[in-house]
Amino acid sequence: MRWDDPLTLWDSFVWDSPDSPAPALPPKPKKLNRKTMASNPTPDNPDVLRALADRVADGCHQHEVAVGIKQNIETAIRAAILPLSNAETVVGLKKQALANAYTALQTADDTGAAVITACQLRLKQKLGQRWNADWEPTGFPDQSTAVPRQQDARFTLLDALKNYFTAVPAHESVDMGATAAICAAQWTAISTARQAVANAESAQTMAFAARTAATDMLRKRVRGLIDELSLLLSPDDAKWEDFGLNIPANPSAPEAVASVSAVALGNGRIDVTFPYATRATRYKVEVFVVGVDTAWRLGKSVKDLEVILPGFTAGQTVKLRVIASNDGGDAAPSAEGSVVV
């Protein structure tokens, strides 16, 4: 049809007639007010993980047959707990061994410094009180007769003094404790102690790696059980709590932390430790400085069972408590602990 077509009978159309009704749009879907499900995260901290694993194993002992758990049964979970438990013990022993190795090295170095001081006094009698060219072959660094401040420099100097007294035996003094043999023996003692530290550090690194592997294995087992339970239990089943877990559709606050311990570390720091609280996914460590604070205040929120709090003043008495939390809310505060900074 053309606008300028004379055959078009425009008058035959009724311009104000109503059009056919447009098809109705589909109704918008009604938004559902779903309640957010509580999560049951798998802990990263080995201590927290072990505590939770023990609880879920208890739940398996009670329900695995009736619920139909097939993969992550009690025996499998407890079998995964054991390597981590053993690995934690080994880590503790290796930490202790490393600390002892460092102590032995410090003792050997202190003795080495005393030997260098004796040699310094002897050489001042022979070479003069101040640095000059005669001091050059002794090995004292930086054109100074002072005992070096760095451990590595003292270690190197003992070897140089051994060589010097071997080359110039007339400058030795048994009475003053300045001889090639004494320097050599102390250099060997420090060398042995340094190697012991290196060995202890390597052993500790291996222990950490073994603990990480055991932690990963147990995490997979606990996570596997939680996933398995999500297929076997309804989100509002009360049995979740028998496994030490949150009821996803109806989470409840965790149990309260049983106790809290605090140790002053020096430099205004406090080391706070506490036991695992069932169903807790995080912890609020609160502090109250006697004579300063008028109310409890948050020190730090953590997921682990230990935290170091800095910033206190020597002599302050600090009270501490811990509040366990999860998606269901906060537990009652723990019993109070206290420490003098």
Helices and strands as residue ranges (DSSP letters): G 10-12, H 46-67, H 74-127, G 133-138, H 151-167, G 169-171, H 180-232, G 238-243, E 261-266, E 269-273, E 282-289, E 297-302, E 306-309, E 317-326, E 329-330, E 337-340
